[in-house]
């Protein structure tokens, strides 16, 4: 590290100070905590997973904890999990450890058994789940088999065997996953563990399983191998492990000298509301779990790490400086910007691509069974394809039309590759529809997507011209070698049965401040995303009774679960009435008429003062059509091709700009 970097890192004196953890010393106090990437190949480490973690190690993180790895055949909780219950895993783990170590970064492996928390299986059949007792999981609707004593012994032994494999592969440590209501936590929880043998009936007995697991691990590894524990300090659900119960259990293990560190989270996989804390959405405050870590830190002697919406180095520094924790997991922040640690150390804070907590392409991809990424940094998870900017074979004049997220990304990447880029925007500000999205309740942070992409455009030297509406004549006059059309979309207004003089507004009009008359508002929500739910919350808090009619099984059906849960709960608290499985038919100025999509029956909402449409968008493709005979190279990206989301627009901007 250069002298200038040392001087800048001094502004984060705690974050960039070394941290002893067991026998190793982390170079800084930023870690990437264990998170499933959906990059396993036949349960093993492959090239993409190595590239993904190596990018974060190269960016300067001090510790990488590799994702939940099944220790036993009964522990495979998804069809795409990593496994360490036979020696086939060792070569891949060794490649991963070598790649991470090459950047002066330590690496730990997570030892995982989910117990009753089973999502799916490899062949689509319902998996056999096991747990301390036959107590069901509410969220996954799983009734587990109570574990026989012999199976408990096998599982305990498998923790040790898996730890030995990690160590043989060159990992610096292992982490027992006792968080989020998984198997060790199920044994600790008196409402889930109903056993009457040595594994249940008292706090001491309920701790027996975890003590045996630690002993099996210690017996299988050398003394220099670090052993940590991840645990929820409160599962935030009525039947969950309480904060006091978790702290008492960890304090007992600490008194045994069993652990080298503890990693603190909140929540549980077992319920919808509890699971929202696994990857908390932007509605949760930054570093909201830090006080939980402080409670545990007061009871143990080993270092305490914490995860929970810590997105910026300033937040992490404040947590550590105030003594709440010893290190901070900045996992989504590192997905969004693998170089965050280096940028912070160099004082390039404005260059950090801050995570906005949208959950769409990270945990959202995981839940959909696809490799994780980031809506504003699609290079994440695609490091082998886009991990390095290849210089353009020859510089060309590139005109990008439309400065929404897709246009911003295309302009930045093309300029980074050496092209001469001009970005045109018809409006006064860059940002496109994000400028509307950030106006919804709890969505202000989403505006960071534009802040981040605009900074990339500035840094790349793109010439930006706002207030200019580009037409085919201007393109032919400027004669760029390449035109990238990113002109976006407009609200879709289908033909409706309207009588009288009804007030009908679209979502954009409401967000831009057009007056909504007093009285009940009906919202017709076809997309089932954040727009309808956000409008409902906004209007309800503005004093309107609101009825939300959605063309789906539930509001927010197309959103990632944790985001949907938070937005639905907010709407319910605001007393929004909800009608599901309905399509809009018409409005007579008093009654809004929906039709049930399954039965065809009429669903009528009476005494409605205004109808608000959240019926999606249609492409603004006039320029793209007008340039069909242009003799230069023309590309369309994002909503002007087909209205979708920020994720697709930014990804297409990256792809096109990488190929020019």
N, C-alpha and C positions, 0 to 999 in steps of 0.2 A: 504494500500500500504506500502511495506517495505521501510526501509531507503535507501537500494540500488536502489530500483525502483525510489524513490523520487530523488535521486542523478542523475540517468540517465535521468529521465523526464526533469531535468533541462536543458538538451541539446536541448530540445524543449520547452523553457519557455513560449512561446505564445500558442502553440498548446495544452499544458496540463494545461493551466490556466482556471479557471472557467469563464463562460460567462452568465451574467444575460440576460434573454429574457423574457420580461414581468414580470410575478410574479414568474417564475421558474429560477433556476440557473443550467446551464449545467455543468457537472463536467469537461468536456474538449470541444474542439472546432472541433471535428470530428463528422460528422453526416452521416447517411445513408438516402439519399433523397428518395422521393416517386418514386417507380418503380414497374410496373406491374410484378407479379411473375407467373401468370397463375396457381395459387394455390387456387383460390377461389372455394368453393364447393357450387353450387347452389347460387352463388352471396354472400356467407357467409364465414366467417373465419372458417377454419377447422384445424385439427391437424397438417398438414404439414406446413401451413403458420405460426402457432404458433411456431413450432420447428425451422423453418427457421429464424424468427426474434429473437427468444430467443438465438440462437447460436451467433448472432452478438452482442446482448446485453451482453452476457457472455464474449465476446471477448473484451469488454471495451469501445465500442462506447458511446458517450455522448448523442446522440439523434437519434431516429429512426422515420422517417416520413413514415407512412404506405401508400401504393399505392393509386392511383386515385380511388376514391369511388364515384359511381354515386349518385347524390343527388335527382334525379328525374327519372321517367320512360323513359323520352326522352334522358337521359344522358348515357344509357348503350351503350358504343361505341364498345364493343366486346362481344362475347358470354361467356367470362370468367371473366368479371369484377366484382369487389366487388360492393355492393349496400348498401346504408344507407337510403333508402326512406320508410322503415317501421321498426317496432320495432323488427322484427326477427333478426336484425343484432346485437342487444345489447349483448346477452350472449357471442357470439363469440368474439366480440371486448373486452368484459370484460376479458375473458380468456387471450387474447393477451396482454392486458395492464398489467395484473397481472404477466405474465411470464416475460415481459420486465422490469417492476418495481423491480422485485426480484433481478436484477443485477445493481441497482442504475443507471438506464438509463431512460430518459424521452421519451415519445411517443406522437406524434401528428398524426392526421388523415387528409388526403387530401380530400377536397371537390371539386368534379369534375363535369363539364358539358362540353362536347366537341363541342357542337353546330353542325356545319356542318361537323366536322371531325369524321366521322363514318366509322368504318372498316368492321363490319359484324354484323350479328344478331344471335339469338339462333337457328332459324330454317333454316337459309340459304337464306331467302328472303332478298331483299334489305330493310334496315331500313329506316324509315322516319326521316330525319335530319331536325333540325330547326336552325335558325340563325337570327341575327337582320334583315337581308335582303336576298333576293334571289340572292346571289352571290356564284358561284360554288367553290368547292374545287378542285383544279387542280390534286392533287395527288390521291385522292380517287374517282375522277369523280362523285362527289356528288353535286346535285343541291338541296339546302335546301328550306324549306318553311319559308317564313318570319314570325316571331313570332307575333301573335296577342297580344294586350296589356294584355288580360286576362291570356294568357300563360306566359308572362313575369312575371306577378304577382305571378303565381303559382310557377314558377321556383325560384324566389327570396325567397319566403317563404320556399321552400324546402331546400335551403341552411341553413337557420336557424334551421329547424327541424332536418336535418342531423347533424349539429353541436351539437345540444342538445343531440342526441343519442350518439355521440362520448363521450360527457362529462359525460353522465349517465353511460357509460361503464368504466369510470375512466381514460380516456385520459387526458393528460396535456394541449393539445391545438389542434387547427385545422389550416389547411393551405388552402387558396383559390388558386386553380390552374388557374392562368391567363396567363400561359406561352404557348409557342408553338402554338399560333394561336387558342387556345380553346375559348369557348364562351365569357368569360369576355374580352379577347383580341379582339375578333371580334367586340364587342361593342365599344372598344376604337379606332379601326382602321377606319379612314374616307374613306378608299377605299373598305371596306367590309360592314360597317354600312352606309347605304344610307337613313336611316330613316329621316323623317321630323317632328316627334313628339318630346316629351321631352327626348327621348333616342338618338337623333341624330341631326346633323346639326351644332354643335359647340363642341369644346373640353369639355366645361362644361356639355353639354347634353350627350355627349358620355360617360362621367364618371358617369352618373346618375345610370346606372345599377349596377356598382361595388359599389357605395356608398350605394345603397339600400341593396345589398347583405351583406355588412359589418354590416349595421344597423340591419338586420334581424338576423345575427349571434350573435351580441352583445346582442340583446334582448332575445335570447334563452339560453344564458349561464351565468354563474356567472362571476364576475369581475376578478377572479383569472385564468380563462381559457385564454390561449395564443391564439392570432389570428395573423396569418402571411399570406404573399402573395408570391406566386411564379410567376415570370414574365420574359419573354425574353427581354433583353435590346438589341433590334434589332432582327428582325425575319429573316434577311439575305435572303431576297427574294424581287423582285421588288414591289409587291403589299402588302408586309408585314408591320407590325407596325415598325416604325423606333425607333432607340435608343432614340432619342430626345423625341418622342411622349410618349414612355414608361416611361422615366424618369420624364417628366412633370406630367404624371398621378400619379405616385407613390409619387412625391413630394407634390401634392395636397392632397392625402390621408394622408400623414405624417403630413401635416399642420392641418388636421382634428383630429389628434391623433387617427386615425382609426386602426393603425396596431402596432404590437409589434415587428415585424421583417420582412425583405424582403429576399427572396431567388432568386438569379440571375442565369439565364441560357441564351442561345441564340437559335435562330432558330424557325421554325414553322413546324407544321404537314402538312401544306397545299400544299407544293411543295416538289419535290424530293430533290433538293439541300438544301432547308431550313430544311427538316426533318433530314438530315444527322447530324445536330447539337444536335438532341435529345439524341443520344448516339454516340458521335463523335468517328470515328475510329482512328487507330494509326497514320494516316497521319496528324492529327491535333496535334499541339504542346501541351505539358503538361501545364495545367493551363492557356490556351489561353483566357479564358473568364474573368480572374481576372481583366484586365483593364476595362472591362465593369462594373464589380462590383464597382470598384473604382470611376467611373463616378457617379454612383448612390449614393454611400456612401457620396460623397461630397455634396449631396442635401438633405439627410434625417438624422434624429436624431436617428433612431432605428438601431439595429444591422443588418448587411448585410451578408448573407451567399452566397457562390458561388459554382457552380458545373461546371465541364468541364475538364475532363482528369487529375484530380489531383490524382495520383496513389501512391505516396510515401509520408511519413511523412515529409521528407525534403522539398518537394514542398509545402505542406500545411503550414509548419512553415514559409517558405519564403513569401508566400502570406499574411499571418497574420502579420508577423513582419514588412513588408513593408507598412502596412496600407491599402492594397487593399481590404481586406474583414475581417470580424470578425470571421468567421467559414468556414470550407471547407467540402463540400459533397464529400465523397470518396466512392461512392456507388459500382462501379464495383470492386474497390480495396477490399471492404469488402465482395463482393461475392467470389472473388478469395481467400481472406484470412480473415475470420471473426475475427481472433485474432490479426489483424494488430495493433489496438491501444495498446493492452497489450504488444506485442512484441516491439513496438516503445518505450513505457514507460520503459521497462526493458533493453533497449539498444540492443536488439537482431535484429538488422536491417538486417543482412544477412539471418535471418530466415524468413523474410517477403516474402510471395509468391506474388510477384508484378503482378498486372494485366498487360497484354500485349496489350489490346485494340483490340483484334481480333473480338469481337462481335459475335462469332459463337454460343456459348451455352447460352449466357445471352439474349440479345435482339433478337438474331437469333431464339432461341427457342420460345420467345414470338410471333414473327411474324409467326411462324409455328403453334402456338396454343398449345405448350407444356410447362410444368413447366421449369423455367429457371434453369441454372446450370453454370458450368465453365469447359472449356476443360481441364485445368490443375488441377482442384479441383472438381471432379465430386461428392464429398460428398455434395457440395452446392446443395440445392433443394432436397437432399436425406438424410437429417439429421436423420430422423426416422430409416433409414436402416443402414446408415454408419456414424452417428454422433459420435460414440464412438468406439475406437479400442478394440475389444474383444480379450483378451489374448488367445493364442493358447492352446488347451487342453494339448498338449505336444510339446516341441520343435522338429523340424525336420530339416534335411539338405535339403536345397532348392537351386537348380541351375537355374538361370535365364539366358537364352541365347539371347542376343541382347539388347543393351543399348540405344534403341530409347525411346521415351516417355513412351510407354507401358511397356517396360521392367524396366525402371527406377521406374515407379509407383509400379509395382508388387514387385520389390525388396524392396523398402522402406516400403511398407505396411506389407509385410511378416516379415521383420525384426522387425518392430515396435511391431508386435504381439508376438515376442519372438523366431522366427525361426532363424536358422543359415543360412545365405544367402550369396551366391557367385554370382556375376553378371559378365558375360562374354561378351566382345565386340570384334568383329573381327577388327574393325578399331582402330586408335590411340586415338580417342576422343569419348566420349559418345554423344548421341544426335540424331543419325539417320538422317532422311530426314529434320529435323528442321535445321540442319547445312547448307542445301541447300536453304531452304525457306528464311532464314534470309539474303541471298545474293541478293534478289530481291529488286528493288527500293521501299522505304517506308516500308519495312518489317523487318528491322533490329531488331526492338523491339520484334519480334516473337521469336528470340533466347532466350529471357528470360524464355520461357517454359523449356528449358534445364537447364539453370542456377538454376531455382527454384527446379526442380525435382532432379537434381544432389545434391543440398544442402540437400534435404530430405533423399537421399540415404546416404550421408555422416553422417548426424545426427543420422540415424538409425543404423549405425555401419555395413553397408553392405561391404563385401570384393569385390573390383572391380578389374577385370583382363582385361586389354585391349590388343589389338594386338594378340588375340587368337581366331582362328576359331574353333568352337566346332563341332565335328562330333559324330556319334553314338558310335564310339570306345571310345572317351574320356568320354562320358556319362557313358558307361558301366564300364570303369575303375574307375571313381570317385564314382559311385554308389550312387547318391543322392536319398533321399526318394521321392523328387518331382522335376520334370523338368517343367519349364515354358518356352515355345518356343515363342520368340518374334523377329523372324529373318527378319521381314519386307517384303519389296517388291523390285522389280527392274522395270525399264521402260518397258512398253509394246511396242513391235514393231511388228505390224501385217504384213501379206504379202501384198505388194504393187506392182503396175505396175511400175517398174523402168527400164529405158533404158539409154544408154550412161554410163557416170561415174558421176552421180549426187552426190552432197554433201548433205548428210542426217544426221542430228545430233538430238539426243534427248535432252530434257530439262536439264538433269543432266550434259551432256557434256558441254553445254553452260555455266551453272552455275559454273562448275569446271574450266572454263577458256579456253576450246578448241577454237582455232581460227575459227571465222566465216568469210568467204571470203567477200570482199567488194561487195556492190550491194544490190539489194532487197532481203529481207528474207521473206519467207512465213512460217507462223506458223499454224500448224494444231492442233486445240484445241478441243478435244473430251470431256474433263471433265467439261469445262465451269466454272472453278474455278479461283483461284488467279494465277495459274501457267502460263496459256496462256497470260493473261493480263499483268502479271509482266514481262514475257519475252519480250512482245511487247514493253513495256516501256523501258526496259533495252537496247534492241537492237536499238530502235529509238534514244535514247540518245547517243548511241555509233556511230551514224552516218549512220545507215542503213535505207533506206526506208523499211517499214514493212507492210505486209498484214496479218491480223489475220483472219483465217477462223474457225468459231465455229460451233459445232454440236448442236446448240440450238437456241432459239429465240433471245438471246442477249449474249454478252460477260459477263462472271461472273454470269451466270444465277443461279448457285447453291450457290452463296455467299449471305450472309446477305446484305440487300439492301444498307445500308450506306457504307459498304466496297466496294460493287460493284460500287456504284456511284462514290466514290473517285477514284477508280482504272480506271474506264471507262473515267472519266474526264481527268485523267493524260494521258491516251493513246491518247485521242482525241487532247489534247494540243500538244502532240508529233507528231501529224499528222499521226497516225496509220490508215491505211485503214482497214475497217472491213467488212467481209462477214458472214452473219448469215445463219443458217439452211443448212449448207453444211457438207458433209463427204469427207474425203480424199480418192482419187482413185489412183493417181500416179504422177510421176515426170520424165521428160525426160532430166533434166539438164538445161532446160531453162524455160519450162512452167510447172506449178503445176496444176494438174487436180483435181477439186472437183466435187462432184455431189450434186445437191440440194435435200435435204431429202424429200421434199414435191412433187416437180414436176418431179424429176428424170433428169432434164436438166443438161448439163455440165456447170460448172463454172470454167473458166480458168484464172489463174493469170500468166501473161507473164513476161519474162526477170527476172527470179528468180535465184539468185546466190546460194542460199542454202535453204533447207527445214528443219525446226525444228519441231520435234514431241512432242506434249504435249498430248499424247493419253492414259494417265493413266498408271497404273502399273499392274504387275502380281505378285502373291505371291511367296516368297522364302520359300517353304514348304518342302524342301528336308529332313531337320532334323526331322520335325514333322512326315513325312511319314516313315522315317527310324526307328523311335522309337515306331511304332505301336505295336510291340511285347515286348516292354520294361516292365519288371516286377514291375517297380515303377509307380508312379502317373505322368501322362503327361498331360499338358494343352497347348493349343495354344491360343495366344491373338493377336489382332491387324491385321496388313496387311498380316501376314503369313497365316491367315485364309481367308481373302478377303480384298483387298486393299480399305481402306476408308480414314479416317482422324485422326489427333491427338486425337480428342475427343473420338472416339470409342476405340482407342488403350489404352488410359489412363483409361477409364471407365472399360474396360475388365481386365486391370491390377489390378484395385481396387477390382473388383468382385472376380477374381480368388484368389488373395492373402488374401481376407477376408474369404474365405472358406477353405483354407488349414489347 
